[in-house]
């Protein structure tokens, strides 16, 4: 029994993925003086894993309307799982030229107000 996935969310995810894939697949230019092949204007060099991720998620969204099957990994009406959404945001940040850290831990509340550790302990 197929899951009911919101078609708007599927279209939105597909649009984002295809836009990111197009940035990575920009046409290459050849320098006329040296003959060196350079990536096109605004091209992003994705790793092999990132390129494969974008193509596989695109295929699953196109075929099934959702890119995950296990409901413990995301909401029932979403097109992407929680982790797929995080990875997609990381790839989008790379395409914009900003560094984005992966999943990190947050500092506890009030950490700035704590007294520094004492140095006289042995």
N, C-alpha and C positions, 0 to 999 in steps of 0.2 A: 504494500500500500504506500504510494508516494506521499511525501510530506507536502503540506500546503505552505509554500514560501511566497512571501509578498513579492509580486513581480516588479514593483518599483525598486525594491532593495536589490533584486537581482540585476536590473538594468543599471542601477547606480554603481554596483560593484564591477560589472562588465565595463562600463565607461571608464572607471578609474584604472582598471587593469590594462585596458587597451591603450589608454593615454600614456601610462608608464612604459608599456612595451614599445610604443612608437618612439618615445624619447631615447630608448636604448638602441633602437634599430634605425637611427637617423642615417641618411646616406653618407658614405665616406667621400672625402675629397682627396684629390691627388695634387700635391704641390707641383706646379709646372717646372720650377727650377731644379728641385732635387728628385722629383719622382716619388717622394715619400707619401704613403697612404696615411691620411689622418682622419680621425673621426669627424663627422660633420658638425656644424654649428649646433651647440646645445645638446650634443650627444652625451649620454651617460654610459659609462662602462660598467655594466652589471657583471657580477660574477656568474659562473656557470649555473650555480645553484639558484640565484635570483631569476635568471632567465627561464630556467626550467620551472620554477615555482609559478611565475606569471603565466606561462603557456598551459601548465597543467590545471591551474585554477580556472583559467579562461575556458578550457575544454569542458571541465565539470559544470561550470555555471551554464554554459551553452546547452549541454546535454540534459542535466538534471534540474537546473534552476537553483541548485545549492552546491557548495563545494565540500560539504562534510555530511556524514551520515550518522555519527554517534552523537545523540542529543545531550550527552554529558559534557560535550565540548563547546556547546553554544546554545543559543535560544532557538526554539522550534521554527519561528517565522523568519529568522535571519538567513542570509545567503552565504555568509562567511562565518567560520568559527571564531572564537575569541582570539586564539593564537594566530590564525590567518590574518585577522584584522590588525594585530600588533605588527606582524611582519610586513604587511602591506604599507603601514604607516612608516616603518623604517626604510623601506625601499623608496617611498615617496619623498622622505626627508633626504635621502641620498640623491635623488633626482633633482631636488631643489638646491643641493649643494650644502646642506646643513648636516652636521653630524648628529645622530640620534643614538643614544645608548639603548641597549636592549632592555630587558626586564631588570630593573634595579630595585633595591630595597629602599624604603623611605626611612628617614631619620625620625626618632621618636619625638613626640611633642615636648617642648621645653628644653631641648638639648642645648640651646644657646645660653640658657640661664643657669645651667649646672656649673658648680664651682670646678675649677681645674683639679686634676688629681694631685694629691700631696706628694711632694718629692722626698720627704724625710722618712719614708718607710724603707725598711731593710728586708 
